[in-house]
Amino acid sequence: MGDATKFVTSDPEIRFSVRFDTLERGASGQKPIQRGTCTFPDGQTLRVVVNDEKGASTPDGTFRVFAGLRSDPFILAWIVSAMRPFQNLLQNDNVLCIVIEFDTRRVLEPDRGSLFGVIAETVPLARQNALVGHEPSRLDWVGRPEQTNVRLNCAFLKDADDLRDLWNQQTPFAIADGFRSLFLQRLKDSLAAYDMHDGRQDWTPAALTANANMFLDDFLLFDVAKPINDTSHMEIEKSTLDGKTYQTGGGRTVDANVIDVLLTWIVNRDRELLRGGTTKATKPGSKTFPYFATPNLELQHVTERVNLNAAPDKIWELIGQFGGDWHPLIANIKLIGTGIGQLRVIETIDGKQIIERLDATDNSARSYRYTNISGIPASDYTGTLEVKPSGTGSSVEWRAQYLGNGQGDLVVRTIVSTLFKTGLESLKPRFGAGK
């Protein structure tokens, strides 16, 4: 306990594995179907259909499994690089999740020991007979939330190498000896930077080192013999480091505000509660299976417009083709095919690639509609560019609708709005601003 705190795992390892099949073609007019197989610690297997709200259960009722798209319950209401409270950056975001429900008394045998360390990892399928290179051993893994993006990749450490990819290739519960000192030093440097961010030192050197050592062997701790609730996250670790006996089951519930808990701990050691810009997720979790709330399927909208002092046909002559050489954020553009279905492959000036497909065009109405294929972190994305008469000049409107996909609405909205607004504003010097 205290500055000598260390949590060490021991056998046996209890493993749940889920492997997903390739998509199956759906019936006429129906969406494709994806299935997966969950393998349990006792060797049982269970087939599950992705997005089946009821999930699937083993014949003996020991396990129940859901896999599919749900509303992301995570709350990230900070601009961490500036330690500034902000709105939830994951607002309206959806996440692919796997839920495995079981009776801990039957599966974990807590009478033999009730304290567990848990990680989740994403591992690529092995390729057979690959001629060049090999897949990484794992794409990523997570124990306590934000080991990589907050603790290892501290924004306050200038010119520090990004260690996140190297970390993700480490074997959970067994960090390679050759890298332990590297990761430990980074954690110590990061935690020291967070501690002094408010200008006050709350961590002694010995306590900070103990905290770094605790985070180094990274796994989520929970005790199934004690109560776990929305505020018990990291209580086991914090109590042990403070030299006290922990009172809760620690762990992490669906609705736990883990970022506020983490930042309060590493910045001021719980001296003063730090609150982000919001304490509620888009859709809080529920108390019934599958616990994660239904996905956010409300279309989001972005519209930007500009008034110009030129005739609509003159403006359409420049911007009405599906290419985009006129746009200042585009470094290169390649067109594939012609007419409806034509693709444009855009390379932006910051090196990103966007691929879009032409869906409809109407030169008489001076408009075209397109779909984003990749490059924008959204799904069901449709954009429209249109020029209309306005007074003695013209109005150019660029709009899009989409669903969040792996990024919160604010992130997607900022990307799309910046792209639209920068392009439209660049037309003013060419044609003059309208009234």
C-alpha positions as CSV (number, residue, x, y, z in Angstrom):
1,M,0.0,0.0,0.0
2,G,1.0,3.7,-0.2
3,D,4.1,4.4,-2.1
4,A,4.9,0.7,-2.4
5,T,1.6,0.0,-4.1
6,K,1.7,-2.7,-6.7
7,F,-1.0,-4.9,-8.2
8,V,0.1,-8.2,-9.6
9,T,-2.0,-10.7,-11.6
10,S,-1.9,-14.4,-11.3
11,D,-3.3,-17.4,-13.1
12,P,-5.8,-18.5,-14.2
13,E,-6.5,-16.2,-17.1
14,I,-10.3,-16.1,-17.9
15,R,-10.7,-15.4,-21.6
16,F,-13.8,-14.4,-23.7
17,S,-13.2,-14.3,-27.5
18,V,-15.5,-13.0,-30.2
19,R,-14.8,-13.6,-33.9
20,F,-17.0,-12.0,-36.6
21,D,-17.8,-13.5,-40.0
22,T,-17.8,-11.6,-43.2
23,L,-21.1,-10.0,-44.2
24,E,-23.9,-12.1,-45.7
25,R,-26.1,-10.8,-48.4
26,G,-29.5,-9.9,-47.0
27,A,-32.8,-10.9,-48.6
28,S,-34.2,-8.8,-51.3
29,G,-34.4,-5.2,-50.1
30,Q,-32.9,-6.1,-46.7
31,K,-29.6,-5.0,-45.1
32,P,-26.7,-7.4,-45.0
33,I,-26.4,-9.7,-42.0
34,Q,-23.3,-10.3,-39.9
35,R,-22.8,-13.1,-37.4
36,G,-20.2,-13.8,-34.9
37,T,-19.1,-16.6,-32.5
38,C,-18.3,-16.0,-28.9
39,T,-16.1,-18.5,-27.1
40,F,-16.4,-18.6,-23.3
41,P,-13.8,-19.6,-20.7
42,D,-15.4,-23.1,-20.3
43,G,-15.1,-23.8,-24.0
44,Q,-18.8,-23.2,-24.9
45,T,-19.4,-21.3,-28.1
46,L,-22.4,-19.2,-29.0
47,R,-23.5,-17.8,-32.3
48,V,-24.8,-14.2,-32.3
49,V,-26.4,-12.0,-34.9
50,V,-25.0,-8.5,-34.9
51,N,-27.5,-5.8,-33.9
52,D,-30.0,-8.4,-32.6
53,E,-31.5,-6.4,-29.7
54,K,-32.3,-9.6,-27.7
55,G,-28.8,-10.9,-28.0
56,A,-28.2,-14.7,-27.7
57,S,-28.0,-17.0,-24.7
58,T,-26.3,-20.3,-24.1
59,P,-28.6,-23.3,-23.5
60,D,-27.8,-23.4,-19.8
61,G,-28.5,-19.7,-19.4
62,T,-25.0,-18.9,-18.0
63,F,-24.0,-16.4,-20.7
64,R,-25.9,-13.8,-22.8
65,V,-24.2,-11.8,-25.6
66,F,-25.0,-8.8,-27.6
67,A,-22.9,-7.3,-30.4
68,G,-23.8,-4.2,-32.4
69,L,-24.1,-0.5,-32.8
70,R,-25.1,1.6,-29.8
71,S,-24.9,5.1,-28.6
72,D,-21.5,5.9,-27.2
73,P,-21.9,6.5,-23.4
74,F,-18.4,7.9,-23.0
75,I,-18.2,11.5,-21.8
76,L,-15.2,13.5,-23.1
77,A,-16.1,17.1,-22.1
78,W,-12.6,18.6,-22.1
79,I,-10.1,20.1,-24.5
80,V,-7.5,18.1,-22.6
81,S,-4.5,19.8,-24.3
82,A,-5.6,23.1,-22.7
83,M,-7.3,21.6,-19.7
84,R,-10.4,23.5,-20.7
85,P,-14.0,22.2,-20.0
86,F,-15.9,21.9,-23.2
87,Q,-19.1,20.2,-24.5
88,N,-19.0,16.5,-25.0
89,L,-16.7,15.8,-27.9
90,L,-18.5,12.5,-28.4
91,Q,-22.0,13.9,-28.6
92,N,-24.2,11.9,-31.0
93,D,-21.4,9.4,-31.5
94,N,-22.1,5.7,-32.0
95,V,-19.9,2.8,-31.0
96,L,-19.7,-0.8,-32.0
97,C,-19.8,-2.7,-28.7
98,I,-19.8,-6.3,-27.3
99,V,-21.8,-7.0,-24.2
100,I,-21.3,-10.3,-22.3
101,E,-23.6,-10.8,-19.4
102,F,-23.1,-13.6,-16.8
103,D,-23.4,-14.5,-13.2
104,T,-20.0,-13.7,-11.6
105,R,-20.5,-16.2,-8.9
106,R,-20.8,-19.0,-11.4
107,V,-18.1,-18.0,-13.8
108,L,-15.4,-16.1,-11.8
109,E,-15.6,-18.2,-8.6
110,P,-15.0,-15.2,-6.3
111,D,-14.7,-17.4,-3.2
112,R,-11.2,-18.2,-4.5
113,G,-10.5,-14.4,-4.8
114,S,-12.8,-11.5,-5.7
115,L,-10.3,-9.0,-7.1
116,F,-9.8,-9.1,-10.9
117,G,-7.8,-7.2,-13.5
118,V,-9.4,-7.0,-17.0
119,I,-8.3,-5.8,-20.4
120,A,-10.0,-5.8,-23.8
121,E,-7.9,-6.1,-27.0
122,T,-8.6,-6.1,-30.7
123,V,-6.5,-8.6,-32.6
124,P,-6.4,-9.0,-36.4
125,L,-7.0,-12.3,-38.0
126,A,-3.8,-14.0,-39.1
127,R,-3.1,-13.9,-42.8
128,Q,-2.0,-17.1,-44.5
129,N,0.9,-17.2,-46.8
130,A,1.6,-13.5,-46.8
131,L,4.5,-12.7,-49.0
132,V,5.5,-9.4,-47.5
133,G,5.2,-8.1,-44.0
134,H,2.9,-9.3,-41.3
135,E,-0.1,-8.1,-39.3
136,P,0.5,-6.4,-35.9
137,S,0.1,-8.6,-33.0
138,R,-2.8,-6.4,-31.9
139,L,-4.5,-3.3,-33.1
140,D,-5.0,-1.9,-29.7
141,W,-5.9,-2.8,-26.1
142,V,-7.4,-1.0,-23.1
143,G,-7.3,-1.5,-19.4
144,R,-8.0,1.7,-17.5
145,P,-9.5,4.3,-19.9
146,E,-7.1,6.7,-21.6
147,Q,-3.8,5.1,-21.0
148,T,-2.7,6.0,-24.5
149,N,-4.3,9.3,-25.4
150,V,-4.0,11.0,-22.0
151,R,-1.3,9.4,-19.9
152,L,1.3,8.3,-22.5
153,N,0.6,11.0,-25.1
154,C,0.5,14.0,-22.7
155,A,-0.1,17.2,-24.6
156,F,2.1,19.2,-22.2
157,L,5.2,17.3,-23.1
158,K,6.7,19.1,-26.1
159,D,8.7,17.2,-28.8
160,A,8.0,13.9,-27.1
161,D,7.9,10.8,-29.3
162,D,4.4,9.3,-29.7
163,L,4.6,5.9,-27.9
164,R,1.0,4.8,-28.5
165,D,1.6,2.4,-31.4
166,L,4.5,0.8,-29.5
167,W,2.3,0.5,-26.4
168,N,-0.5,-1.2,-28.3
169,Q,1.9,-4.0,-29.4
170,Q,2.8,-4.9,-25.9
171,T,1.3,-8.1,-24.4
172,P,-1.3,-7.2,-21.8
173,F,-0.4,-8.3,-18.3
174,A,3.2,-8.8,-19.5
175,I,4.8,-5.5,-20.7
176,A,8.1,-6.4,-22.3
177,D,11.1,-5.9,-20.0
178,G,13.0,-4.0,-22.6
179,F,10.2,-1.3,-22.8
180,R,9.1,-1.1,-19.2
181,S,11.6,1.7,-18.3
182,L,10.7,3.7,-21.4
183,F,6.9,3.6,-20.6
184,L,7.5,4.2,-16.9
185,Q,9.6,7.3,-17.6
186,R,6.9,8.6,-20.0
187,L,4.2,8.0,-17.3
188,K,6.3,9.8,-14.7
189,D,6.9,12.8,-17.0
190,S,3.3,13.0,-18.0
191,L,1.9,12.7,-14.5
192,A,4.4,15.4,-13.3
193,A,3.2,17.7,-16.0
194,Y,-0.4,17.2,-15.1
195,D,0.3,17.7,-11.4
196,M,1.9,21.1,-12.0
197,H,-0.6,22.3,-14.6
198,D,-2.5,24.2,-11.9
199,G,0.7,25.6,-10.5
200,R,0.5,23.5,-7.3
201,Q,2.4,20.3,-6.5
202,D,0.0,17.7,-5.0
203,W,2.2,14.6,-5.6
204,T,5.4,14.0,-3.8
205,P,8.1,12.4,-6.0
206,A,7.6,9.0,-4.2
207,A,3.8,9.1,-4.6
208,L,4.0,10.1,-8.2
209,T,6.4,7.2,-8.9
210,A,4.0,4.8,-7.2
211,N,1.1,6.2,-9.3
212,A,3.2,5.7,-12.5
213,N,4.0,2.2,-11.5
214,M,0.4,1.5,-10.8
215,F,-0.6,2.8,-14.3
216,L,2.2,0.9,-16.0
217,D,0.8,-2.5,-15.4
218,D,-2.4,-1.4,-17.0
219,F,-5.7,-3.2,-16.3
220,L,-9.1,-2.3,-15.0
221,L,-9.5,-3.4,-11.4
222,F,-12.8,-4.5,-10.0
223,D,-13.9,-6.5,-6.9
224,V,-17.0,-8.5,-7.5
225,A,-17.6,-8.9,-3.7
226,K,-18.1,-5.1,-3.2
227,P,-20.6,-2.6,-4.7
228,I,-19.7,-1.1,-8.0
229,N,-21.5,2.1,-9.0
230,D,-21.1,5.2,-11.2
231,T,-18.7,6.9,-8.9
232,S,-16.5,3.9,-7.8
233,H,-14.2,4.1,-10.8
234,M,-10.5,3.9,-9.6
235,E,-11.5,3.8,-5.9
236,I,-9.4,0.6,-5.4
237,E,-6.3,2.2,-6.9
238,K,-6.7,5.5,-5.1
239,S,-7.4,4.1,-1.7
240,T,-4.5,1.7,-1.9
241,L,-2.1,4.5,-3.0
242,D,-3.5,6.6,-0.1
243,G,-2.7,3.7,2.3
244,K,-6.4,3.0,3.0
245,T,-8.6,-0.1,2.6
246,Y,-10.8,0.2,-0.4
247,Q,-14.6,0.2,0.2
248,T,-16.1,-0.3,-3.3
249,G,-15.8,-2.7,-6.2
250,G,-14.0,-0.1,-8.3
251,G,-14.4,-1.0,-11.9
252,R,-16.3,1.1,-14.4
253,T,-20.0,1.3,-15.1
254,V,-21.5,2.3,-18.4
255,D,-22.3,5.8,-17.1
256,A,-19.1,6.4,-15.2
257,N,-17.6,9.8,-15.9
258,V,-14.1,8.4,-16.1
259,I,-12.4,11.5,-17.6
260,D,-13.4,13.8,-14.7
261,V,-12.3,11.1,-12.2
262,L,-9.0,10.6,-14.0
263,L,-8.1,14.3,-14.4
264,T,-9.1,15.2,-10.8
265,W,-6.8,12.4,-9.6
266,I,-3.7,13.2,-11.7
267,V,-3.9,17.0,-11.6
268,N,-4.6,17.5,-7.8
269,R,-4.9,14.1,-6.2
270,D,-8.6,14.6,-5.5
271,R,-8.0,17.9,-3.7
272,E,-10.6,19.7,-5.9
273,L,-13.2,18.1,-8.2
274,L,-12.6,19.0,-11.8
275,R,-15.7,19.1,-13.9
276,G,-15.9,18.9,-17.7
277,G,-18.4,20.9,-19.7
278,T,-21.1,18.3,-19.3
279,T,-21.6,15.3,-17.0
280,K,-24.1,13.4,-19.2
281,A,-23.6,11.3,-22.3
282,T,-25.8,11.7,-25.3
283,K,-27.9,8.7,-24.1
284,P,-27.1,7.3,-20.6
285,G,-27.0,3.6,-20.2
286,S,-29.8,1.5,-18.9
287,K,-30.1,-1.1,-16.2
288,T,-31.3,-3.8,-18.5
289,F,-29.6,-5.9,-21.2
290,P,-27.8,-4.8,-23.4
291,Y,-27.2,-1.8,-21.1
292,F,-25.9,0.5,-23.8
293,A,-28.6,2.8,-25.3
294,T,-29.9,2.6,-28.8
295,P,-27.8,4.2,-31.5
296,N,-28.1,7.8,-32.5
297,L,-29.9,7.7,-35.9
298,E,-31.0,11.3,-36.1
299,L,-29.5,12.9,-39.2
300,Q,-27.2,15.8,-38.5
301,H,-27.1,18.8,-40.8
302,V,-24.5,21.4,-41.8
303,T,-25.3,24.3,-44.1
304,E,-23.0,27.1,-45.3
305,R,-23.8,29.8,-47.8
306,V,-22.3,32.9,-49.4
307,N,-23.8,35.8,-51.4
308,L,-21.8,36.8,-54.5
309,N,-21.9,39.8,-56.9
310,A,-22.0,37.7,-60.1
311,A,-24.6,35.9,-62.3
312,P,-25.4,32.3,-61.3
313,D,-24.3,30.9,-64.6
314,K,-20.9,32.5,-64.3
315,I,-20.3,31.0,-60.8
316,W,-21.7,27.6,-61.9
317,E,-19.2,27.6,-64.8
318,L,-16.4,27.5,-62.2
319,I,-17.8,25.3,-59.4
320,G,-20.5,23.3,-61.2
321,Q,-18.2,20.5,-62.4
322,F,-17.7,17.6,-60.0
323,G,-14.0,18.4,-59.7
324,G,-12.8,20.9,-57.1
325,D,-9.7,22.6,-58.4
326,W,-11.1,26.0,-57.3
327,H,-11.1,25.0,-53.6
328,P,-8.1,26.3,-51.6
329,L,-8.0,23.3,-49.3
330,I,-7.5,20.8,-52.1
331,A,-4.0,20.1,-53.2
332,N,-4.8,17.5,-55.8
333,I,-7.9,15.9,-57.3
334,K,-8.4,12.9,-59.5
335,L,-11.6,12.0,-61.3
336,I,-12.5,8.4,-62.1
337,G,-15.2,7.7,-64.6
338,T,-17.8,10.0,-66.0
339,G,-21.4,11.0,-65.3
340,I,-23.5,9.6,-62.5
341,G,-21.3,7.3,-60.3
342,Q,-18.1,9.3,-61.1
343,L,-15.6,9.3,-58.2
344,R,-13.4,12.2,-57.1
345,V,-10.3,11.4,-55.1
346,I,-9.3,14.5,-53.2
347,E,-6.0,15.0,-51.5
348,T,-6.2,17.9,-49.0
349,I,-3.4,20.3,-48.3
350,D,-2.8,18.6,-44.9
351,G,-2.4,15.2,-46.6
352,K,-5.8,13.6,-46.0
353,Q,-7.7,11.8,-48.6
354,I,-11.4,12.1,-49.3
355,I,-13.3,10.0,-51.8
356,E,-16.8,11.0,-53.0
357,R,-19.3,9.7,-55.6
358,L,-21.5,11.9,-57.8
359,D,-25.2,10.9,-57.3
360,A,-27.1,13.5,-59.3
361,T,-26.5,16.6,-61.3
362,D,-28.9,19.3,-62.7
363,N,-27.2,22.0,-64.7
364,S,-30.4,23.8,-65.4
365,A,-31.0,24.1,-61.6
366,R,-27.2,24.6,-61.1
367,S,-26.9,21.9,-58.4
368,Y,-25.3,18.5,-57.9
369,R,-25.5,15.9,-55.1
370,Y,-22.8,13.5,-54.0
371,T,-22.1,10.8,-51.4
372,N,-19.0,10.5,-49.2
373,I,-17.3,7.1,-49.6
374,S,-14.4,7.7,-47.2
375,G,-12.4,10.5,-45.6
376,I,-15.2,12.1,-43.5
377,P,-15.8,10.2,-40.2
378,A,-19.5,9.9,-40.8
379,S,-21.9,7.5,-42.4
380,D,-24.9,8.0,-44.8
381,Y,-23.2,11.3,-45.7
382,T,-24.9,13.2,-48.6
383,G,-23.7,16.6,-49.8
384,T,-25.3,19.2,-52.1
385,L,-23.8,22.2,-53.8
386,E,-26.3,24.7,-55.4
387,V,-26.2,28.2,-57.0
388,K,-29.4,30.3,-57.0
389,P,-30.2,33.9,-58.1
390,S,-30.2,36.4,-55.2
391,G,-31.1,40.0,-55.9
392,T,-28.7,41.3,-58.6
393,G,-26.2,38.5,-57.8
394,S,-26.2,34.9,-56.6
395,S,-26.4,32.8,-53.5
396,V,-24.2,29.7,-53.2
397,E,-25.3,27.0,-50.7
398,W,-23.3,24.0,-49.7
399,R,-25.1,21.6,-47.3
400,A,-24.7,18.0,-46.0
401,Q,-26.5,15.5,-43.9
402,Y,-24.9,12.6,-42.1
403,L,-24.8,10.2,-39.2
404,G,-21.9,10.1,-36.7
405,N,-19.5,7.2,-37.3
406,G,-16.6,6.9,-34.9
407,Q,-16.5,10.6,-34.1
408,G,-18.7,12.9,-32.1
409,D,-21.0,15.3,-33.9
410,L,-18.8,18.3,-33.0
411,V,-15.7,16.8,-34.6
412,V,-17.6,15.9,-37.8
413,R,-19.4,19.3,-37.9
414,T,-16.2,21.2,-37.5
415,I,-14.5,19.2,-40.4
416,V,-17.4,19.6,-42.8
417,S,-18.2,23.3,-41.8
418,T,-14.5,24.3,-42.3
419,L,-14.4,22.6,-45.7
420,F,-17.6,24.3,-46.8
421,K,-16.9,27.7,-45.4
422,T,-13.3,27.9,-46.6
423,G,-14.4,27.0,-50.1
424,L,-17.3,29.4,-50.3
425,E,-15.3,32.3,-48.8
426,S,-12.6,31.8,-51.4
427,L,-15.2,32.8,-54.1
428,K,-15.6,36.3,-52.8
429,P,-12.3,37.6,-54.2
430,R,-13.2,36.1,-57.6
431,F,-16.7,37.4,-57.9
432,G,-17.1,40.0,-55.2
433,A,-19.3,39.8,-52.1
434,G,-23.0,40.2,-52.7
435,K,-25.4,42.1,-50.5
